[in-house]
Amino acid sequence: MGLPSQTDPKNWTEDFSHENGNYICTCCYCGGQFLGHKRRVVCNVCHEAEKDPDQ
Ligand SMILES: [Zn+2]
């Protein structure tokens, strides 16, 4: 266990420059921790999977 890595693909790296963009969040789909805006509830990996249902 531990803090999410800065290089974790679940992170929302585009959020990092925002004021509240470096929070530790928990994904409501996979339950994994990721770094991103404090209001995010889905990690970047699950978000990408959701928007491409054909894959
Ligand atoms: Zn996820």
PDB file of the backbone (N, CA, C, O) and the ligand in Angstrom, with CONECT records:
HET     ZN  A 101       1
ATOM      1  N   MET A   1       0.841  -1.197   0.000  1.00  0.00           N
ATOM      2  CA  MET A   1       0.000   0.000   0.000  1.00  0.00           C
ATOM      3  C   MET A   1       0.878   1.249   0.000  1.00  0.00           C
ATOM      4  O   MET A   1       2.093   1.165   0.180  1.00  0.00           O
ATOM      5  N   GLY A   2       0.270   2.371  -0.197  1.00  0.00           N
ATOM      6  CA  GLY A   2       1.016   3.616  -0.222  1.00  0.00           C
ATOM      7  C   GLY A   2       0.320   4.630  -1.094  1.00  0.00           C
ATOM      8  O   GLY A   2      -0.749   4.377  -1.650  1.00  0.00           O
ATOM      9  N   LEU A   3       0.925   5.739  -1.197  1.00  0.00           N
ATOM     10  CA  LEU A   3       0.339   6.784  -2.015  1.00  0.00           C
ATOM     11  C   LEU A   3       0.422   6.424  -3.485  1.00  0.00           C
ATOM     12  O   LEU A   3       1.342   5.723  -3.907  1.00  0.00           O
ATOM     13  N   PRO A   4      -0.539   6.902  -4.266  1.00  0.00           N
ATOM     14  CA  PRO A   4      -0.468   6.675  -5.710  1.00  0.00           C
ATOM     15  C   PRO A   4       0.812   7.284  -6.283  1.00  0.00           C
ATOM     16  O   PRO A   4       1.288   8.320  -5.819  1.00  0.00           O
ATOM     17  N   SER A   5       1.346   6.628  -7.284  1.00  0.00           N
ATOM     18  CA  SER A   5       2.547   7.136  -7.939  1.00  0.00           C
ATOM     19  C   SER A   5       2.217   8.329  -8.838  1.00  0.00           C
ATOM     20  O   SER A   5       1.133   8.416  -9.414  1.00  0.00           O
ATOM     21  N   GLN A   6       3.167   9.229  -8.938  1.00  0.00           N
ATOM     22  CA  GLN A   6       2.981  10.370  -9.843  1.00  0.00           C
ATOM     23  C   GLN A   6       2.868   9.911 -11.297  1.00  0.00           C
ATOM     24  O   GLN A   6       2.342  10.639 -12.139  1.00  0.00           O
ATOM     25  N   THR A   7       3.355   8.720 -11.590  1.00  0.00           N
ATOM     26  CA  THR A   7       3.338   8.229 -12.975  1.00  0.00           C
ATOM     27  C   THR A   7       2.257   7.181 -13.199  1.00  0.00           C
ATOM     28  O   THR A   7       2.232   6.530 -14.243  1.00  0.00           O
ATOM     29  N   ASP A   8       1.367   7.013 -12.229  1.00  0.00           N
ATOM     30  CA  ASP A   8       0.290   6.034 -12.382  1.00  0.00           C
ATOM     31  C   ASP A   8      -0.611   6.429 -13.554  1.00  0.00           C
ATOM     32  O   ASP A   8      -1.023   7.585 -13.649  1.00  0.00           O
ATOM     33  N   PRO A   9      -0.919   5.494 -14.439  1.00  0.00           N
ATOM     34  CA  PRO A   9      -1.782   5.833 -15.585  1.00  0.00           C
ATOM     35  C   PRO A   9      -3.202   6.209 -15.176  1.00  0.00           C
ATOM     36  O   PRO A   9      -3.949   6.767 -15.980  1.00  0.00           O
ATOM     37  N   LYS A  10      -3.583   5.910 -13.934  1.00  0.00           N
ATOM     38  CA  LYS A  10      -4.916   6.294 -13.467  1.00  0.00           C
ATOM     39  C   LYS A  10      -5.002   7.780 -13.150  1.00  0.00           C
ATOM     40  O   LYS A  10      -6.099   8.325 -13.033  1.00  0.00           O
ATOM     41  N   ASN A  11      -3.873   8.432 -13.010  1.00  0.00           N
ATOM     42  CA  ASN A  11      -3.875   9.853 -12.662  1.00  0.00           C
ATOM     43  C   ASN A  11      -4.441  10.726 -13.773  1.00  0.00           C
ATOM     44  O   ASN A  11      -4.370  10.395 -14.956  1.00  0.00           O
ATOM     45  N   TRP A  12      -4.997  11.837 -13.357  1.00  0.00           N
ATOM     46  CA  TRP A  12      -5.411  12.876 -14.295  1.00  0.00           C
ATOM     47  C   TRP A  12      -4.286  13.920 -14.336  1.00  0.00           C
ATOM     48  O   TRP A  12      -4.325  14.922 -13.622  1.00  0.00           O
ATOM     49  N   THR A  13      -3.316  13.670 -15.161  1.00  0.00           N
ATOM     50  CA  THR A  13      -2.139  14.534 -15.142  1.00  0.00           C
ATOM     51  C   THR A  13      -2.466  15.962 -15.563  1.00  0.00           C
ATOM     52  O   THR A  13      -1.783  16.901 -15.155  1.00  0.00           O
ATOM     53  N   GLU A  14      -3.499  16.128 -16.372  1.00  0.00           N
ATOM     54  CA  GLU A  14      -3.864  17.484 -16.797  1.00  0.00           C
ATOM     55  C   GLU A  14      -4.444  18.299 -15.647  1.00  0.00           C
ATOM     56  O   GLU A  14      -4.549  19.522 -15.743  1.00  0.00           O
ATOM     57  N   ASP A  15      -4.820  17.627 -14.556  1.00  0.00           N
ATOM     58  CA  ASP A  15      -5.360  18.339 -13.396  1.00  0.00           C
ATOM     59  C   ASP A  15      -4.261  18.891 -12.486  1.00  0.00           C
ATOM     60  O   ASP A  15      -4.521  19.773 -11.668  1.00  0.00           O
ATOM     61  N   PHE A  16      -3.043  18.380 -12.624  1.00  0.00           N
ATOM     62  CA  PHE A  16      -2.007  18.676 -11.640  1.00  0.00           C
ATOM     63  C   PHE A  16      -1.707  20.170 -11.513  1.00  0.00           C
ATOM     64  O   PHE A  16      -1.317  20.644 -10.445  1.00  0.00           O
ATOM     65  N   SER A  17      -1.889  20.898 -12.597  1.00  0.00           N
ATOM     66  CA  SER A  17      -1.577  22.325 -12.562  1.00  0.00           C
ATOM     67  C   SER A  17      -2.708  23.152 -11.965  1.00  0.00           C
ATOM     68  O   SER A  17      -2.547  24.348 -11.724  1.00  0.00           O
ATOM     69  N   HIS A  18      -3.861  22.511 -11.727  1.00  0.00           N
ATOM     70  CA  HIS A  18      -4.999  23.228 -11.171  1.00  0.00           C
ATOM     71  C   HIS A  18      -4.872  23.314  -9.646  1.00  0.00           C
ATOM     72  O   HIS A  18      -4.136  22.549  -9.022  1.00  0.00           O
ATOM     73  N   GLU A  19      -5.610  24.269  -9.065  1.00  0.00           N
ATOM     74  CA  GLU A  19      -5.482  24.541  -7.642  1.00  0.00           C
ATOM     75  C   GLU A  19      -5.790  23.315  -6.790  1.00  0.00           C
ATOM     76  O   GLU A  19      -5.072  23.037  -5.830  1.00  0.00           O
ATOM     77  N   ASN A  20      -6.837  22.585  -7.124  1.00  0.00           N
ATOM     78  CA  ASN A  20      -7.225  21.398  -6.368  1.00  0.00           C
ATOM     79  C   ASN A  20      -6.982  20.136  -7.185  1.00  0.00           C
ATOM     80  O   ASN A  20      -7.734  19.168  -7.072  1.00  0.00           O
ATOM     81  N   GLY A  21      -5.944  20.140  -8.003  1.00  0.00           N
ATOM     82  CA  GLY A  21      -5.722  19.056  -8.953  1.00  0.00           C
ATOM     83  C   GLY A  21      -4.777  17.973  -8.496  1.00  0.00           C
ATOM     84  O   GLY A  21      -4.401  17.110  -9.289  1.00  0.00           O
ATOM     85  N   ASN A  22      -4.384  17.994  -7.236  1.00  0.00           N
ATOM     86  CA  ASN A  22      -3.390  17.019  -6.777  1.00  0.00           C
ATOM     87  C   ASN A  22      -3.888  16.254  -5.556  1.00  0.00           C
ATOM     88  O   ASN A  22      -3.117  15.930  -4.653  1.00  0.00           O
ATOM     89  N   TYR A  23      -5.170  15.974  -5.541  1.00  0.00           N
ATOM     90  CA  TYR A  23      -5.757  15.238  -4.430  1.00  0.00           C
ATOM     91  C   TYR A  23      -5.642  13.734  -4.663  1.00  0.00           C
ATOM     92  O   TYR A  23      -5.588  13.273  -5.803  1.00  0.00           O
ATOM     93  N   ILE A  24      -5.603  12.972  -3.558  1.00  0.00           N
ATOM     94  CA  ILE A  24      -5.667  11.517  -3.657  1.00  0.00           C
ATOM     95  C   ILE A  24      -7.132  11.121  -3.668  1.00  0.00           C
ATOM     96  O   ILE A  24      -7.848  11.318  -2.686  1.00  0.00           O
ATOM     97  N   CYS A  25      -7.572  10.560  -4.788  1.00  0.00           N
ATOM     98  CA  CYS A  25      -8.965  10.181  -4.959  1.00  0.00           C
ATOM     99  C   CYS A  25      -9.066   8.662  -5.045  1.00  0.00           C
ATOM    100  O   CYS A  25      -8.076   7.979  -5.307  1.00  0.00           O
ATOM    101  N   THR A  26     -10.266   8.144  -4.822  1.00  0.00           N
ATOM    102  CA  THR A  26     -10.515   6.712  -4.966  1.00  0.00           C
ATOM    103  C   THR A  26     -11.534   6.500  -6.077  1.00  0.00           C
ATOM    104  O   THR A  26     -12.612   7.093  -6.074  1.00  0.00           O
ATOM    105  N   CYS A  27     -11.173   5.649  -7.021  1.00  0.00           N
ATOM    106  CA  CYS A  27     -12.041   5.395  -8.170  1.00  0.00           C
ATOM    107  C   CYS A  27     -13.261   4.588  -7.749  1.00  0.00           C
ATOM    108  O   CYS A  27     -13.133   3.604  -7.022  1.00  0.00           O
ATOM    109  N   CYS A  28     -14.440   4.996  -8.200  1.00  0.00           N
ATOM    110  CA  CYS A  28     -15.668   4.297  -7.832  1.00  0.00           C
ATOM    111  C   CYS A  28     -15.873   3.041  -8.672  1.00  0.00           C
ATOM    112  O   CYS A  28     -16.753   2.233  -8.374  1.00  0.00           O
ATOM    113  N   TYR A  29     -15.065   2.870  -9.719  1.00  0.00           N
ATOM    114  CA  TYR A  29     -15.165   1.653 -10.539  1.00  0.00           C
ATOM    115  C   TYR A  29     -14.185   0.587 -10.079  1.00  0.00           C
ATOM    116  O   TYR A  29     -14.592  -0.518  -9.719  1.00  0.00           O
ATOM    117  N   CYS A  30     -12.891   0.912 -10.087  1.00  0.00           N
ATOM    118  CA  CYS A  30     -11.886  -0.108  -9.764  1.00  0.00           C
ATOM    119  C   CYS A  30     -11.421  -0.028  -8.317  1.00  0.00           C
ATOM    120  O   CYS A  30     -10.710  -0.920  -7.853  1.00  0.00           O
ATOM    121  N   GLY A  31     -11.807   1.019  -7.594  1.00  0.00           N
ATOM    122  CA  GLY A  31     -11.417   1.147  -6.200  1.00  0.00           C
ATOM    123  C   GLY A  31      -9.979   1.562  -5.992  1.00  0.00           C
ATOM    124  O   GLY A  31      -9.510   1.633  -4.856  1.00  0.00           O
ATOM    125  N   GLY A  32      -9.274   1.837  -7.074  1.00  0.00           N
ATOM    126  CA  GLY A  32      -7.874   2.223  -6.974  1.00  0.00           C
ATOM    127  C   GLY A  32      -7.714   3.689  -6.631  1.00  0.00           C
ATOM    128  O   GLY A  32      -8.593   4.507  -6.905  1.00  0.00           O
ATOM    129  N   GLN A  33      -6.590   4.009  -6.033  1.00  0.00           N
ATOM    130  CA  GLN A  33      -6.301   5.404  -5.719  1.00  0.00           C
ATOM    131  C   GLN A  33      -5.562   6.056  -6.876  1.00  0.00           C
ATOM    132  O   GLN A  33      -4.758   5.429  -7.566  1.00  0.00           O
ATOM    133  N   PHE A  34      -5.856   7.316  -7.062  1.00  0.00           N
ATOM    134  CA  PHE A  34      -5.210   8.064  -8.129  1.00  0.00           C
ATOM    135  C   PHE A  34      -5.109   9.522  -7.725  1.00  0.00           C
ATOM    136  O   PHE A  34      -5.759   9.965  -6.777  1.00  0.00           O
ATOM    137  N   LEU A  35      -4.292  10.259  -8.449  1.00  0.00           N
ATOM    138  CA  LEU A  35      -4.121  11.686  -8.202  1.00  0.00           C
ATOM    139  C   LEU A  35      -4.881  12.473  -9.255  1.00  0.00           C
ATOM    140  O   LEU A  35      -4.796  12.194 -10.451  1.00  0.00           O
ATOM    141  N   GLY A  36      -5.623  13.459  -8.783  1.00  0.00           N
ATOM    142  CA  GLY A  36      -6.375  14.281  -9.721  1.00  0.00           C
ATOM    143  C   GLY A  36      -7.164  15.336  -8.972  1.00  0.00           C
ATOM    144  O   GLY A  36      -6.962  15.536  -7.775  1.00  0.00           O
ATOM    145  N   HIS A  37      -8.058  16.006  -9.670  1.00  0.00           N
ATOM    146  CA  HIS A  37      -8.884  17.019  -9.045  1.00  0.00           C
ATOM    147  C   HIS A  37      -9.727  16.393  -7.953  1.00  0.00           C
ATOM    148  O   HIS A  37     -10.210  15.269  -8.094  1.00  0.00           O
ATOM    149  N   LYS A  38      -9.903  17.130  -6.857  1.00  0.00           N
ATOM    150  CA  LYS A  38     -10.569  16.549  -5.682  1.00  0.00           C
ATOM    151  C   LYS A  38     -12.009  16.129  -5.951  1.00  0.00           C
ATOM    152  O   LYS A  38     -12.571  15.350  -5.183  1.00  0.00           O
ATOM    153  N   ARG A  39     -12.609  16.622  -7.011  1.00  0.00           N
ATOM    154  CA  ARG A  39     -13.995  16.254  -7.304  1.00  0.00           C
ATOM    155  C   ARG A  39     -14.101  15.046  -8.235  1.00  0.00           C
ATOM    156  O   ARG A  39     -15.205  14.584  -8.525  1.00  0.00           O
ATOM    157  N   ARG A  40     -12.984  14.541  -8.696  1.00  0.00           N
ATOM    158  CA  ARG A  40     -13.039  13.381  -9.583  1.00  0.00           C
ATOM    159  C   ARG A  40     -13.389  12.123  -8.794  1.00  0.00           C
ATOM    160  O   ARG A  40     -12.933  11.939  -7.665  1.00  0.00           O
ATOM    161  N   VAL A  41     -14.196  11.266  -9.393  1.00  0.00           N
ATOM    162  CA  VAL A  41     -14.595  10.019  -8.737  1.00  0.00           C
ATOM    163  C   VAL A  41     -14.220   8.798  -9.579  1.00  0.00           C
ATOM    164  O   VAL A  41     -14.385   7.662  -9.132  1.00  0.00           O
ATOM    165  N   VAL A  42     -13.719   9.027 -10.791  1.00  0.00           N
ATOM    166  CA  VAL A  42     -13.343   7.930 -11.675  1.00  0.00           C
ATOM    167  C   VAL A  42     -11.913   8.157 -12.143  1.00  0.00           C
ATOM    168  O   VAL A  42     -11.547   9.269 -12.524  1.00  0.00           O
ATOM    169  N   CYS A  43     -11.106   7.103 -12.113  1.00  0.00           N
ATOM    170  CA  CYS A  43      -9.729   7.258 -12.555  1.00  0.00           C
ATOM    171  C   CYS A  43      -9.655   7.378 -14.077  1.00  0.00           C
ATOM    172  O   CYS A  43     -10.626   7.102 -14.782  1.00  0.00           O
ATOM    173  N   ASN A  44      -8.504   7.788 -14.564  1.00  0.00           N
ATOM    174  CA  ASN A  44      -8.343   8.022 -15.996  1.00  0.00           C
ATOM    175  C   ASN A  44      -8.449   6.723 -16.790  1.00  0.00           C
ATOM    176  O   ASN A  44      -8.962   6.721 -17.909  1.00  0.00           O
ATOM    177  N   VAL A  45      -7.967   5.618 -16.220  1.00  0.00           N
ATOM    178  CA  VAL A  45      -8.032   4.327 -16.911  1.00  0.00           C
ATOM    179  C   VAL A  45      -9.483   3.888 -17.106  1.00  0.00           C
ATOM    180  O   VAL A  45      -9.870   3.490 -18.205  1.00  0.00           O
ATOM    181  N   CYS A  46     -10.287   3.958 -16.041  1.00  0.00           N
ATOM    182  CA  CYS A  46     -11.694   3.566 -16.140  1.00  0.00           C
ATOM    183  C   CYS A  46     -12.463   4.532 -17.024  1.00  0.00           C
ATOM    184  O   CYS A  46     -13.377   4.130 -17.744  1.00  0.00           O
ATOM    185  N   HIS A  47     -12.094   5.807 -16.970  1.00  0.00           N
ATOM    186  CA  HIS A  47     -12.728   6.799 -17.837  1.00  0.00           C
ATOM    187  C   HIS A  47     -12.497   6.452 -19.298  1.00  0.00           C
ATOM    188  O   HIS A  47     -13.423   6.510 -20.108  1.00  0.00           O
ATOM    189  N   GLU A  48     -11.263   6.091 -19.639  1.00  0.00           N
ATOM    190  CA  GLU A  48     -10.946   5.720 -21.014  1.00  0.00           C
ATOM    191  C   GLU A  48     -11.703   4.458 -21.420  1.00  0.00           C
ATOM    192  O   GLU A  48     -12.176   4.357 -22.552  1.00  0.00           O
ATOM    193  N   ALA A  49     -11.819   3.503 -20.514  1.00  0.00           N
ATOM    194  CA  ALA A  49     -12.539   2.259 -20.806  1.00  0.00           C
ATOM    195  C   ALA A  49     -14.021   2.532 -21.022  1.00  0.00           C
ATOM    196  O   ALA A  49     -14.655   1.904 -21.871  1.00  0.00           O
ATOM    197  N   GLU A  50     -14.572   3.463 -20.258  1.00  0.00           N
ATOM    198  CA  GLU A  50     -15.982   3.787 -20.362  1.00  0.00           C
ATOM    199  C   GLU A  50     -16.333   4.423 -21.698  1.00  0.00           C
ATOM    200  O   GLU A  50     -17.381   4.133 -22.275  1.00  0.00           O
ATOM    201  N   LYS A  51     -15.457   5.286 -22.185  1.00  0.00           N
ATOM    202  CA  LYS A  51     -15.813   6.013 -23.409  1.00  0.00           C
ATOM    203  C   LYS A  51     -15.526   5.210 -24.670  1.00  0.00           C
ATOM    204  O   LYS A  51     -15.874   5.651 -25.766  1.00  0.00           O
ATOM    205  N   ASP A  52     -14.896   4.037 -24.544  1.00  0.00           N
ATOM    206  CA  ASP A  52     -14.633   3.168 -25.685  1.00  0.00           C
ATOM    207  C   ASP A  52     -15.238   1.781 -25.443  1.00  0.00           C
ATOM    208  O   ASP A  52     -14.501   0.813 -25.261  1.00  0.00           O
ATOM    209  N   PRO A  53     -16.555   1.677 -25.439  1.00  0.00           N
ATOM    210  CA  PRO A  53     -17.200   0.398 -25.099  1.00  0.00           C
ATOM    211  C   PRO A  53     -16.930  -0.705 -26.105  1.00  0.00           C
ATOM    212  O   PRO A  53     -17.138  -1.880 -25.802  1.00  0.00           O
ATOM    213  N   ASP A  54     -16.465  -0.343 -27.311  1.00  0.00           N
ATOM    214  CA  ASP A  54     -16.215  -1.370 -28.320  1.00  0.00           C
ATOM    215  C   ASP A  54     -14.955  -2.179 -28.064  1.00  0.00           C
ATOM    216  O   ASP A  54     -14.778  -3.255 -28.635  1.00  0.00           O
ATOM    217  N   GLN A  55     -14.097  -1.676 -27.225  1.00  0.00           N
ATOM    218  CA  GLN A  55     -12.825  -2.365 -27.031  1.00  0.00           C
ATOM    219  C   GLN A  55     -12.980  -3.584 -26.122  1.00  0.00           C
ATOM    220  O   GLN A  55     -12.002  -4.282 -25.852  1.00  0.00           O
TER     221      GLN A  55
HETATM  222 ZN    ZN A 101     -10.594   3.107 -11.986  1.00  0.00          ZN2+
END
